[in-house]
Amino acid sequence: MARTRSPRSRPAFSGWLRGLAAATAFVVGAGLIGFVATEAGAQTPVGQGRLDVGAITSDVNPAVAVINTTLAGGQGEAAGTGMVIGSSGEVLTNNHVIENASSVRVKFGGSGRSYSAEVLGYNVPEDVALLKVDGVSGLDTVETDDSVSVGEPVVALGNGGGRGGTPDATTGSVRAVGETIEVADSAGSQTLRNLIQVDAALEPGDSGGPLVDADGEVVGMNTAASSNGFRLRTGSGSGVGYAVPIKTALAVAEQIKSGEGSGDTHVGERAFLGVSIRTLRAGTVPGGGTSRSGAVVAGVQSDSPADDAGIQQGDVIVSLAGRRITSIDDLTSALAPHHPRDKVEVGWTDESGDRHTAQVSLASGPPA
């Protein structure tokens, strides 16, 4: 399993938060590159075919969205990419592009007016989110193709480096399909499955952008990158990238648009517990005490549901809504079906190993 990082970026970035924002604890809610520079119009031999990069970018860029977010709690700003799948303003992107964002703004084709966007829903394990931009119509949309094969040439388009402007093009070829990787940061890790692996060199800010075949059709959504099979360092490139298959991303989008999320697909506002956490591995104990595993609380937001319940820094969340919690992913998944004002039972242990339970009313928070 490769270990990677997500290519969301800040315009001026100094660290990573699951998608290249500042390193910080992961706030739980309901609820990832080097590049080949090509001149416009050039035909670049890659893999088993040839790419008319100029024609592809001319066709697809109008349907590429540059995304900028303001992170909740004064954590700064971040940037990523999306693609238009509905002419009235539906934009597909990665969940980690919009995670923990208090506001989201979108430009189409990288220029012109910046629009406010609403997060309609998301799926954390699949790393997919759907946005809606109001007040627009007649937008260009991407064309898609479910078929992708090893060796075929591709172009990755995105807001590389968070620089804004016209989306950049990166070329390469498909190296593998059905890949499983682990994306990691200082807060913990997440496993992503069934990904397309490419040797197109992605960079921070490309997250959520389209991976396009020689016919100008989107086959995947740029999601993660690795350097030497491990992590992409901030501001540097990587020769290996990963994309969510477009079939998977569109399936999540359809669930969200239906208004009836299922499984890990969440529709509407995020249910907010109010803790920042990190995964506690079995056999490790912060501050002493008995051996335990779960999601250790790194911080509690004042006046949040967790604060009201008496959860404190150093406690370990071990259950939520009847589900056992052993990691950040478990807690995120357990919260995914819930909405603000839902009442759930939370179980946790304190630093002495004593068990506590409380019923909390979840609040409304930024996307996971």
Secondary structure, DSSP 8 states (H G I E B T S, - for coil): -EEEB---B-TT--S-SSSSS----EEEE----------TT-EEEETTEEEEHHHHHHHHGGGEEEEEEEEGGGTEEEEEEEEEEETTTEEEE-HHHHTTEEEEEEEETT-S--EEEEEEEEETTTTEEEEEETT--S-----B-S---TT-EEEEEE-GGG--SS-EEEEEEEEEEEEEEEEEETTEEEEEEEEEEE-S---TT-TT-EEEETTS-EEEEEEEEESTTS---TT---SEEEEEEHHHHHHHHHHHHHT---TTEEESSEEEEEEEEEEEEEEE-TTSSS-EEEEEEEEE-TTSHHHHHT--TT-EEEEETTEE--SHHHHHHHHTT--TT-EEEEEEE-TT--EEEEEEE-EEES--
